Amino acid sequence: MFSVLVALHILAAIAWIGGMMFLSLVLAPLVRSRKAVPEVMALFRSAALRFRILVWVAIGILLTTGPMLLAQRGIDITNPATWPGIVTIKLGLVTLLLVLTFSHDLLSRPKVSQGSAISAASRTAWEQTVVQTARWLPRLSLLVSLAVVVAAAVLAHS
């Protein structure tokens, strides 16, 4: 059972992080290099919307398997005072990643869609800030997710 949980946990993390890397390092630069040709923008939006489903499924799997894996290691998830330091770090990073993902996906994305429909010169200062911030949230999420992987590797060897 432990091996199945580990495999599910790792596959969910790979799907989420791999998708973030693909969107951030492959598709986003393609969109920027093409000066936002409508077809390329449509491809990016379509890929991002499909990826969104995968992200929330992966989050569900990770939030289910993570506590089960900790319990199998004898770590009481309900008693943070007893957690090894690396568990505290990893769960803190996971919490930050969830907040960033929630903020990007459910709060800023709809506002960016509205702001992107307006020419840059016609945007209010707030709309411009939202559009600029939305570009950095996925990048920050990717960096945090890589830190989670490092923390997971340290935890696996402790």
Secondary structure, DSSP 8 states (H G I E B T S, - for coil): -HHHHHHHHHHHHHHHHHHHHHIIIIIHHHHHHTT--HHHHHHHHHHHHHHHHHHHHHHHHHHHHHHHHHHHTT--TT-GGGS-HHHHHHHHHHHHHHHHHHIIIIIIHHHHHHHHTS-GGG--HHHHHHHHHHHHHHHHHHHHHHHHHHHHHHHHT-
